[in-house]
Amino acid sequence: MSDQASDQVAEHDEAHGGALASRLNWLRAAVLGANDGIVSTAGLVVGVAGATGDRSTLLTAGFAGLLAGSMSMAAGEYVSVSTQRDSEKAALAMEKRELREQPEAELAELTDLLQDRGLSREVAREAAEQLTERDALRAHARVELGIDPDELTNPWHAAWASFVAFTVGALLPLLAIVLPPSDWRLAVTVVSVLGALALTGWSSARLGSAAVRPAVLRNMAGGALAMVVTYGAGVLLGAVGV
């Protein structure tokens, strides 16, 4: 098997499990983070608006919700991705030890994995030998573990991405509820939020190669339900003087 064919095997694997999938996952996470910011902050400020029309109260509640939500999202992503990174590093360390202690068994395993991907036994064996000769750990990391050793997940990147995405999403309902005149606040907020949710629903559907219409309708329906429930609770609490 030529070096060019061997390179094509490695490139084929990377295209399906490497940087492209990682970028799509980050984009999807950003869209979902913005969506969470929109829905949670909209529900909060609309609920408070049901109890009071005081602009400073709405601003305080909305800003507090924005900070609490963005920090919570960032902390959650940091912990989650740190755990994933630790698992990836542990898997690479184990693979490195196995390559040192059982090189023949690992070569046979790599051959089987390449054969499972459609190569003949002879071609898979030759490709496995060439990949092992170049960089055995990298070959097993990509083919066996689906990990790129040069692009391990970064918890700080995930935390900042979630913080920014949530903040951007939360700013829309916050500004929509405090900037317009009091008679227009609720209407402007509802229309703005539903429009933004339609956009995030469309984006998430396109990123996931799913049907757009159901995703948009689900997103808008969920946001509308959240605002109706919280507004009703705010009106009830305001009526009883809480």
NORKADA-V475181 format. One record per residue. N is the residue number from 1. SS is DSSP state (helix for helix, strand for strand, loop for the rest). OMEGA is omega in radians with two decimals (NA if undefined). D_CENTER is the distance of its C-alpha to the mean C-alpha in Angstrom with 2 decimals. Layout:
# NORKADA-V475181
n-><N | N>
ss-><SS | SS>
omega-><OMEGA | OMEGA>
d_center-><D_CENTER | D_CENTER>
This chain:
# NORKADA-V475181
n-><1 | 2 | 3 | 4 | 5 | 6 | 7 | 8 | 9 | 10 | 11 | 12 | 13 | 14 | 15 | 16 | 17 | 18 | 19 | 20 | 21 | 22 | 23 | 24 | 25 | 26 | 27 | 28 | 29 | 30 | 31 | 32 | 33 | 34 | 35 | 36 | 37 | 38 | 39 | 40 | 41 | 42 | 43 | 44 | 45 | 46 | 47 | 48 | 49 | 50 | 51 | 52 | 53 | 54 | 55 | 56 | 57 | 58 | 59 | 60 | 61 | 62 | 63 | 64 | 65 | 66 | 67 | 68 | 69 | 70 | 71 | 72 | 73 | 74 | 75 | 76 | 77 | 78 | 79 | 80 | 81 | 82 | 83 | 84 | 85 | 86 | 87 | 88 | 89 | 90 | 91 | 92 | 93 | 94 | 95 | 96 | 97 | 98 | 99 | 100 | 101 | 102 | 103 | 104 | 105 | 106 | 107 | 108 | 109 | 110 | 111 | 112 | 113 | 114 | 115 | 116 | 117 | 118 | 119 | 120 | 121 | 122 | 123 | 124 | 125 | 126 | 127 | 128 | 129 | 130 | 131 | 132 | 133 | 134 | 135 | 136 | 137 | 138 | 139 | 140 | 141 | 142 | 143 | 144 | 145 | 146 | 147 | 148 | 149 | 150 | 151 | 152 | 153 | 154 | 155 | 156 | 157 | 158 | 159 | 160 | 161 | 162 | 163 | 164 | 165 | 166 | 167 | 168 | 169 | 170 | 171 | 172 | 173 | 174 | 175 | 176 | 177 | 178 | 179 | 180 | 181 | 182 | 183 | 184 | 185 | 186 | 187 | 188 | 189 | 190 | 191 | 192 | 193 | 194 | 195 | 196 | 197 | 198 | 199 | 200 | 201 | 202 | 203 | 204 | 205 | 206 | 207 | 208 | 209 | 210 | 211 | 212 | 213 | 214 | 215 | 216 | 217 | 218 | 219 | 220 | 221 | 222 | 223 | 224 | 225 | 226 | 227 | 228 | 229 | 230 | 231 | 232 | 233 | 234 | 235 | 236 | 237 | 238 | 239 | 240 | 241 | 242>
ss-><loop | loop | helix | helix | helix | helix | helix | helix | helix | helix | helix | helix | helix | helix | helix | helix | helix | loop | helix | helix | helix | helix | helix | helix | helix | helix | helix | helix | helix | helix | helix | helix | helix | helix | helix | helix | helix | helix | helix | helix | helix | helix | helix | helix | helix | helix | helix | helix | helix | helix | helix | loop | loop | loop | helix | helix | helix | helix | helix | helix | helix | helix | helix | helix | helix | helix | helix | helix | helix | helix | helix | helix | helix | helix | helix | helix | helix | helix | helix | helix | helix | helix | helix | helix | helix | helix | helix | helix | helix | helix | helix | helix | helix | helix | helix | helix | helix | helix | helix | helix | helix | loop | helix | helix | helix | helix | helix | helix | helix | helix | helix | helix | helix | helix | helix | helix | loop | loop | loop | loop | helix | helix | helix | helix | helix | helix | helix | helix | helix | helix | helix | helix | helix | helix | helix | helix | helix | helix | helix | helix | helix | helix | helix | helix | helix | loop | loop | loop | loop | loop | loop | loop | loop | loop | helix | helix | helix | helix | helix | helix | helix | helix | helix | helix | helix | helix | helix | helix | helix | helix | helix | helix | helix | helix | helix | helix | helix | helix | loop | loop | loop | loop | loop | loop | helix | helix | helix | helix | helix | helix | helix | helix | helix | helix | helix | helix | helix | helix | helix | helix | helix | helix | helix | helix | helix | helix | helix | loop | loop | loop | loop | helix | helix | helix | helix | helix | helix | helix | helix | helix | helix | helix | helix | helix | helix | helix | helix | helix | helix | helix | helix | helix | helix | helix | helix | helix | helix | helix | helix | loop | loop | loop>
omega-><-3.08 | 3.09 | -3.14 | 3.12 | 3.12 | 3.10 | -3.13 | 3.09 | -3.13 | -3.12 | 3.11 | 3.13 | -3.07 | -3.12 | -3.11 | -3.05 | -3.03 | -2.95 | -3.11 | 3.12 | 3.13 | 3.14 | 3.11 | 3.11 | 3.11 | 3.12 | 3.13 | 3.11 | 3.13 | 3.12 | -3.13 | 3.09 | 3.09 | 3.12 | 3.09 | 3.12 | 3.13 | -3.03 | -3.07 | -3.13 | 3.09 | 3.11 | -3.13 | -3.04 | 3.09 | 3.08 | 3.10 | 3.12 | 3.08 | -3.13 | -3.10 | 3.09 | -3.11 | -3.05 | -3.11 | 3.10 | 3.12 | 3.14 | -3.14 | -3.13 | -3.12 | -3.13 | 3.09 | 3.11 | 3.11 | -3.12 | -3.12 | -3.12 | -3.12 | 3.11 | 3.11 | 3.12 | -3.12 | -3.14 | 3.14 | 3.12 | -3.14 | -3.14 | -3.10 | -3.09 | 3.06 | 3.10 | 3.11 | -3.14 | 3.10 | 3.12 | 3.12 | -3.14 | 3.11 | 3.13 | 3.10 | 3.11 | 3.11 | 3.14 | 3.12 | 3.12 | 3.13 | 3.10 | 3.13 | -3.03 | -3.07 | -3.06 | -3.12 | 3.11 | 3.13 | 3.08 | 3.10 | 3.12 | 3.11 | 3.09 | 3.13 | -3.13 | 3.11 | 3.08 | 3.11 | 3.14 | 3.01 | 3.12 | 3.03 | -3.09 | -3.10 | -3.13 | 3.13 | 3.13 | -3.13 | 3.11 | 3.14 | 3.14 | -3.13 | 3.10 | 3.12 | 3.13 | -3.13 | -3.12 | -3.04 | -3.10 | 3.14 | -3.14 | -3.14 | 3.14 | -3.08 | -3.05 | -3.05 | -3.02 | -3.08 | -3.10 | 2.98 | -3.09 | -3.13 | -3.07 | 3.06 | -3.13 | -3.11 | -3.09 | 3.13 | 3.07 | -3.14 | -3.12 | -3.14 | 3.13 | 3.14 | 3.12 | -3.11 | -3.10 | 3.14 | -3.11 | 3.13 | 3.12 | -3.08 | -3.12 | -3.10 | 3.13 | 3.13 | 3.13 | -3.12 | -3.09 | -3.06 | -3.06 | -3.10 | 3.01 | -3.02 | -3.10 | -3.06 | -3.01 | -3.04 | -3.11 | -3.14 | -3.13 | -3.11 | -3.13 | -3.13 | -3.12 | -3.14 | 3.09 | 3.13 | 3.12 | 3.05 | -3.14 | 3.14 | 3.06 | 3.09 | -3.11 | -3.13 | 3.12 | 3.14 | 3.13 | 3.14 | -3.13 | -3.14 | 3.10 | -3.04 | -3.03 | 3.12 | -3.13 | 3.14 | -3.12 | 3.09 | -3.11 | -3.13 | -3.14 | 3.12 | 3.11 | 3.13 | 3.12 | 3.13 | -3.12 | 3.12 | -3.11 | -3.10 | 3.09 | 3.10 | 3.10 | 3.12 | 3.12 | -3.12 | -3.14 | 3.09 | -3.13 | -3.12 | 3.05 | 3.13 | NA>
d_center-><39.55 | 39.15 | 36.78 | 35.28 | 34.52 | 33.05 | 30.74 | 29.67 | 28.72 | 26.48 | 24.96 | 24.37 | 22.37 | 20.30 | 19.46 | 17.99 | 16.19 | 15.85 | 14.56 | 13.90 | 11.47 | 9.73 | 9.73 | 8.52 | 5.37 | 5.05 | 6.50 | 4.75 | 1.96 | 5.63 | 7.36 | 6.44 | 7.25 | 10.24 | 11.15 | 11.45 | 13.50 | 15.66 | 16.47 | 17.14 | 19.16 | 20.93 | 21.97 | 23.24 | 25.26 | 26.61 | 27.72 | 29.48 | 30.96 | 32.50 | 34.40 | 35.30 | 35.41 | 35.78 | 33.63 | 33.40 | 32.29 | 29.53 | 28.41 | 28.57 | 26.66 | 23.92 | 23.60 | 23.62 | 20.86 | 18.77 | 19.44 | 19.03 | 15.69 | 14.21 | 15.85 | 14.74 | 11.01 | 11.77 | 14.00 | 11.87 | 9.11 | 12.24 | 13.94 | 11.36 | 10.74 | 14.50 | 15.36 | 13.54 | 15.33 | 18.53 | 18.38 | 18.01 | 20.90 | 22.94 | 22.58 | 23.70 | 26.55 | 27.71 | 27.65 | 29.64 | 32.15 | 32.58 | 33.20 | 35.83 | 37.51 | 37.23 | 36.92 | 38.68 | 36.62 | 33.39 | 34.88 | 35.76 | 32.27 | 30.77 | 33.46 | 32.57 | 28.88 | 29.89 | 32.47 | 29.95 | 28.18 | 31.42 | 33.68 | 37.24 | 38.25 | 40.25 | 37.66 | 34.90 | 37.25 | 38.08 | 34.46 | 33.61 | 36.60 | 35.75 | 32.10 | 33.37 | 36.00 | 33.61 | 30.92 | 30.84 | 27.92 | 25.68 | 26.84 | 26.13 | 22.76 | 21.57 | 23.63 | 23.77 | 20.64 | 18.16 | 17.65 | 18.49 | 20.57 | 20.22 | 16.43 | 15.49 | 12.20 | 12.99 | 12.38 | 13.78 | 11.57 | 8.45 | 10.74 | 12.03 | 9.00 | 8.10 | 11.88 | 12.50 | 10.07 | 11.52 | 14.91 | 15.08 | 14.36 | 16.82 | 19.47 | 20.22 | 21.70 | 23.19 | 25.09 | 25.97 | 27.65 | 29.62 | 30.74 | 32.61 | 36.01 | 36.06 | 37.14 | 34.18 | 31.36 | 30.26 | 30.58 | 28.77 | 25.85 | 25.61 | 25.89 | 23.42 | 20.76 | 21.39 | 21.30 | 17.95 | 16.52 | 18.18 | 16.48 | 12.86 | 13.98 | 15.51 | 12.62 | 10.24 | 13.40 | 14.26 | 11.09 | 11.58 | 15.34 | 16.19 | 19.01 | 18.50 | 21.15 | 20.08 | 16.47 | 18.00 | 20.66 | 18.53 | 16.40 | 19.67 | 21.50 | 19.14 | 19.30 | 23.04 | 23.66 | 22.03 | 24.24 | 27.30 | 27.08 | 26.60 | 29.22 | 31.62 | 31.18 | 31.80 | 34.89 | 36.20 | 35.82 | 37.35 | 40.23 | 41.14 | 40.97 | 38.19>
